[in-house]
Amino acid sequence: MNTQHLSYNARDLLQRVQGRKVLVIGDVMADQHYYVTRAADEDHRSPGGVYPIFDVQKVKVMAGGAAMVAATVTSLGCVARCIGVVGRDDLGAILVRLLQSFNVPADGLVKSPDRSTTLKLRICDCSGGADELHIIQRVDRESRGPIPPRTAGAVLQAFKKELPSADVIVLEDHE
């Protein structure tokens, strides 16, 4: 097989994707990181158990799953549309604003009153400094059951609306 015609460098590839419309559909979620350090008093422990106490230094919320993919392809010069389900909650509203900050329209996000926005919360110990960041715990909040029919219908409508003008479709599945 002659692969000579397939050899592109990164600059060529980036130029070829400029302005392409990428439709991203899938698991929309928020990644939230708590950056913590051990409490100043090393012997300070919870009276309810023998586990250490940490002080929160910083909290950061980022786009995750399909929202992160849409933000990333936009940063490469594509025009992204993101389709998925978020809850009708504060975290869903934060994801809408995050997508908009990346110039990704959020009209493809279906707000479901029956589900909470998926959250992947990581607790990161940064006691050793920025070079020694360790995830010490991950806590997930997500609805694992089927999407209600009405919500699924709204997702399908959003997909049908964007499909005719899409150059590329990306299916994002967090599992």
URMO-V186247 format. One record per backbone hydrogen bond with DSSP energy under -1.0 kcal/mol. NH is the residue of the N-H (numbers start at 1). CO is the residue of the C=O. Records with the same first field share a line. If there is no record, write none. Layout:
# URMO-V186247
NH: CO ; CO
This chain:
# URMO-V186247
6: 3
7: 4
13: 9
14: 10
15: 11
16: 12
17: 13
19: 77
20: 17
22: 79
23: 168
24: 81
25: 170
26: 83
27: 172
29: 64
30: 118
31: 62
32: 120
33: 60
34: 122
35: 58
36: 124
37: 55
39: 53
42: 40
44: 41
46: 51
49: 46
55: 37
57: 35
58: 35
60: 33
62: 31
64: 29
66: 27
67: 64
69: 65
70: 66
71: 67
72: 68
73: 69
74: 70
75: 71
77: 74
78: 73
79: 20
81: 22
83: 24
84: 108
86: 110
88: 112
89: 87
93: 89
94: 90
95: 91
96: 92
97: 93
98: 94
99: 95
100: 96
101: 97
102: 99
103: 100
104: 99
109: 106
110: 84
112: 86
119: 141
120: 30
121: 139
122: 32
123: 137
124: 34
125: 134
126: 36
129: 126
132: 129
134: 125
136: 123
137: 123
139: 121
141: 119
152: 148
153: 149
154: 150
155: 151
156: 152
157: 153
158: 154
159: 155
160: 156
161: 157
162: 158
163: 159
166: 163
167: 21
168: 21
170: 23
172: 25
